[in-house]
Each structure stands twice: as structure tokens, then as C-alpha cells.
Amino acid sequence: MKRWIEKLFPKSTEPAHLKSGRWGEKLAVRFLKKKRYKIIGQRVRVGKRDELDVVAKQNGVLIFIEVKTRKNENYGRPFSAVDKAKRKHLSRAAIAYLKRNKIEPEFIRFDVVEVIGELGGSAPEIRHIENAFPLDSSYHLWW
């Protein structure tokens, strides 16, 4: 009987950091919607290795949003994890997204949303850093 129940209702084997990241992304999307952002996509895969956490639009600007979730700031702000290499990956993903969808927006922007708190804990702190970094210089818009 126990095996039959486990097959129907398998236990989650997802690592805690992935659960925390998904939770942070949900909170970030809710936060952005309250700011009247139109959410176009979440967890958008644009290649074997590239993923965009959130793609949104506001006032004619296409915005690529990276969400960083941390329990606390003992090791620095979550934004500090968006280093030069991460910015380059996000730029590559954004260009791939634009090409794949044949989009030529007038403006694009990269934002970072920091979520500080724990799943099941007290109310998390959410910070939105608009225009957090530019498109990496090794990539160019073609229009």
C-alpha cells in the first residue's frame, strides 16, 4: 500500500535552494504586477544554458529581470551575485530571446529584484533595482 501511495504522491526531491528561488520569483512577479508591469514570461528558456527569470513590459520598455533570493545578507546583497559573467549570460539570453521572437523593441532594460527572507518565515524584503546594468558590450542590437 505504501509504495502505491508514494507513486501517486511522490515526495519532492527538489533541492531547497531551487524551492527558495521559485518562491522568490513568485514574490517578485507579484511585486512587479502591483507596480503595473505586464509579465510576458517567467523562467523563459532561450537555449541549452540560458534562462530569463522574468520578461516584462512597462511604458513601451521590454525588461529582462533577474531575481536573486537569499535568506539574509550575511554574505552581501543578493545583487552582488549578478557579476560580470552573469551579466554577460543575461545579455546573451536577452539577444537570443529577441531574435527567436523577432522582436525589435525601442528600448530594453535589465533589472534585478532582490528577495530577502525565508520560505515560511516572516514577510520578506523585496527591492527592485531598475536599469541595474547595460547590455554587455560584446552584444549589439541589430536594428
Backbone hydrogen bonds in HBPLUS format (Angstrom, degrees):
<---DONOR---> <-ACCEPTOR-->    atom                        ^
c    i                          cat <-CA-CA->   ^        H-A-AA   ^      H-
h    n   atom  resd res      DA  || num        DHA   H-A  angle D-A-AA Bond
n    s   type  num  typ     dist DA aas  dist angle  dist       angle   num
A0005-ILE N   A0001-MET O   3.13 MM   4  6.45 157.3  2.19 153.2 158.7     1
A0006-GLU N   A0002-LYS O   2.96 MM   4  6.24 157.4  2.01 150.7 157.3     2
A0007-LYS N   A0003-ARG O   2.96 MM   4  6.20 145.3  2.09 145.5 154.2     3
A0008-LEU N   A0004-TRP O   3.19 MM   4  6.48 151.3  2.27 142.4 149.7     4
A0009-PHE N   A0005-ILE O   2.80 MM   4  5.92 158.0  1.84 153.9 160.8     5
A0018-LEU N   A0015-PRO O   3.10 MM   3  5.53 131.6  2.34 107.7 119.7     6
A0019-LYS N   A0015-PRO O   3.20 MM   4  6.60 157.3  2.26 152.1 158.8     7
A0020-SER N   A0016-ALA O   2.89 MM   4  6.09 162.8  1.92 153.8 158.7     8
A0021-GLY N   A0017-HIS O   2.99 MM   4  6.09 150.8  2.08 134.2 142.0     9
A0022-ARG N   A0018-LEU O   2.97 MM   4  6.21 160.5  2.01 149.7 153.9    10
A0023-TRP N   A0019-LYS O   2.94 MM   4  6.15 159.9  1.98 150.7 156.7    11
A0024-GLY N   A0020-SER O   2.90 MM   4  6.15 159.7  1.94 149.3 154.7    12
A0025-GLU N   A0021-GLY O   2.94 MM   4  6.19 152.8  2.01 146.4 153.8    13
A0026-LYS N   A0022-ARG O   2.97 MM   4  6.26 155.7  2.03 149.5 155.5    14
A0027-LEU N   A0023-TRP O   3.06 MM   4  6.38 162.6  2.09 153.0 157.2    15
A0028-ALA N   A0024-GLY O   2.86 MM   4  6.05 155.8  1.92 147.0 154.4    16
A0029-VAL N   A0025-GLU O   2.92 MM   4  6.14 160.2  1.96 151.1 155.3    17
A0030-ARG N   A0026-LYS O   3.03 MM   4  6.28 164.5  2.06 150.7 154.8    18
A0031-PHE N   A0027-LEU O   2.91 MM   4  6.09 159.2  1.95 149.2 155.3    19
A0032-LEU N   A0028-ALA O   2.85 MM   4  6.10 157.8  1.90 151.4 157.3    20
A0033-LYS N   A0029-VAL O   2.88 MM   4  6.09 157.4  1.93 153.3 159.2    21
A0034-LYS N   A0030-ARG O   3.14 MM   4  6.41 150.4  2.23 144.2 151.5    22
A0035-LYS N   A0032-LEU O   2.99 MM   3  4.98 129.6  2.25  94.7 109.0    23
A0037-TYR N   A0032-LEU O   3.02 MM   5  5.44 162.9  2.05 142.7 143.2    24
A0036-ARG N   A0033-LYS O   2.91 MM   3  4.89 153.5  1.98 108.2 111.2    25
A0038-LYS N   A0057-LYS O   2.89 MM  19  5.12 176.9  1.89 159.3 158.2    26
A0057-LYS N   A0038-LYS O   2.84 MM  19  5.12 141.2  1.99 136.6 149.2    27
A0040-ILE N   A0055-VAL O   2.77 MM  15  5.42 154.2  1.83 143.4 150.6    28
A0041-GLY N   A0055-VAL O   3.13 MM  14  5.03 155.7  2.19 139.6 137.9    29
A0055-VAL N   A0041-GLY O   2.87 MM  14  5.03 160.6  1.90 144.5 144.6    30
A0043-ARG N   A0053-ASP O   2.73 MM  10  4.48 161.7  1.77 127.9 129.7    31
A0044-VAL N   A0052-LEU O   2.81 MM   8  5.03 141.4  1.96 158.5 153.8    32
A0052-LEU N   A0044-VAL O   2.83 MM   8  5.03 158.9  1.88 139.7 145.6    33
A0046-VAL N   A0050-ASP O   3.06 MM   4  5.56 169.2  2.07 139.0 142.2    34
A0054-VAL N   A0065-ILE O   3.12 MM  11  5.01 142.0  2.28 149.2 152.7    35
A0065-ILE N   A0054-VAL O   2.80 MM  11  5.01 176.1  1.81 159.9 158.7    36
A0056-ALA N   A0063-ILE O   2.86 MM   7  5.10 165.7  1.88 151.5 156.2    37
A0063-ILE N   A0056-ALA O   2.75 MM   7  5.10 179.7  1.75 151.5 151.4    38
A0058-GLN N   A0061-VAL O   3.10 MM   3  5.39 153.3  2.17 143.6 151.9    39
A0061-VAL N   A0058-GLN O   2.95 MM   3  5.39 162.8  1.98 119.3 125.1    40
A0062-LEU N   A0107-PHE O   3.08 MM  45  6.33 170.7  2.09 150.2 147.3    41
A0109-ARG N   A0062-LEU O   2.96 MM  47  6.38 134.6  2.17 155.4 161.7    42
A0064-PHE N   A0109-ARG O   2.88 MM  45  6.25 166.6  1.90 165.2 165.6    43
A0111-ASP N   A0064-PHE O   2.96 MM  47  6.27 159.4  2.00 148.1 154.7    44
A0066-GLU N   A0111-ASP O   3.03 MM  45  6.38 163.9  2.05 149.4 148.8    45
A0113-VAL N   A0066-GLU O   2.89 MM  47  6.31 157.8  1.94 154.0 160.4    46
A0068-LYS N   A0113-VAL O   2.91 MM  45  6.28 164.1  1.94 162.5 167.0    47
A0115-VAL N   A0068-LYS O   2.88 MM  47  6.17 160.3  1.92 155.7 156.6    48
A0070-ARG N   A0115-VAL O   2.90 MM  45  6.37 158.3  1.95 165.4 172.5    49
A0117-GLY N   A0070-ARG O   2.89 MM  47  6.32 156.2  1.95 151.5 157.6    50
A0076-GLY N   A0073-GLU O   3.12 MM   3  4.92 163.7  2.15 111.0 109.1    51
A0080-SER N   A0077-ARG O   3.03 MM   3  5.58 144.9  2.16 113.1 121.9    52
A0081-ALA N   A0078-PRO O   3.00 MM   3  5.76 163.8  2.02 122.2 127.1    53
A0082-VAL N   A0079-PHE O   2.87 MM   3  5.54 163.8  1.90 121.6 127.2    54
A0087-ARG N   A0083-ASP O   2.90 MM   4  6.16 158.8  1.94 158.6 165.2    55
A0088-LYS N   A0084-LYS O   3.01 MM   4  6.24 149.5  2.10 144.3 152.4    56
A0089-HIS N   A0085-ALA O   3.00 MM   4  6.33 156.7  2.06 148.0 154.0    57
A0090-LEU N   A0086-LYS O   2.91 MM   4  6.16 159.5  1.95 150.8 156.4    58
A0091-SER N   A0087-ARG O   2.90 MM   4  6.06 150.7  1.99 142.4 150.5    59
A0092-ARG N   A0088-LYS O   2.94 MM   4  6.19 159.5  1.98 149.7 155.0    60
A0093-ALA N   A0089-HIS O   2.92 MM   4  6.15 158.2  1.97 147.9 154.2    61
A0094-ALA N   A0090-LEU O   2.89 MM   4  6.07 155.3  1.95 145.1 151.8    62
A0095-ILE N   A0091-SER O   3.01 MM   4  6.26 163.2  2.04 152.7 156.3    63
A0096-ALA N   A0092-ARG O   2.99 MM   4  6.20 161.0  2.02 148.7 154.3    64
A0097-TYR N   A0093-ALA O   2.87 MM   4  6.08 153.9  1.94 147.3 154.8    65
A0098-LEU N   A0094-ALA O   2.95 MM   4  6.23 161.7  1.98 152.1 156.2    66
A0099-LYS N   A0095-ILE O   2.94 MM   4  6.17 163.9  1.97 153.2 157.5    67
A0100-ARG N   A0096-ALA O   2.85 MM   4  5.92 167.9  1.86 151.9 155.9    68
A0101-ASN N   A0097-TYR O   3.03 MM   4  6.09 156.2  2.09 147.4 153.3    69
A0102-LYS N   A0098-LEU O   2.90 MM   4  5.70 104.3  2.49 133.2 149.6    70
A0103-ILE N   A0098-LEU O   2.96 MM   5  4.98 162.7  1.99 142.8 148.0    71
A0102-LYS N   A0099-LYS O   3.17 MM   3  4.92 155.7  2.23  97.9 105.3    72
A0132-ALA N   A0110-PHE O   2.71 MM  22  5.86 127.5  1.98 148.0 163.7    73
A0112-VAL N   A0129-ILE O   3.03 MM  17  5.16 157.2  2.08 139.8 147.1    74
A0129-ILE N   A0112-VAL O   2.76 MM  17  5.16 174.9  1.76 171.8 170.9    75
A0114-GLU N   A0127-ARG O   2.77 MM  13  5.06 160.0  1.81 154.3 159.1    76
A0127-ARG N   A0114-GLU O   2.91 MM  13  5.06 158.9  1.95 143.0 149.9    77
A0116-ILE N   A0125-GLU O   2.84 MM   9  5.11 168.4  1.85 155.0 159.0    78
A0125-GLU N   A0116-ILE O   2.90 MM   9  5.11 160.2  1.94 148.8 149.0    79
A0121-GLY N   A0118-GLU O   2.83 MM   3  4.99 159.5  1.87 129.8 129.5    80
A0139-TYR N   A0136-ASP O   3.01 MM   3  5.78 167.4  2.02 126.9 129.9    81
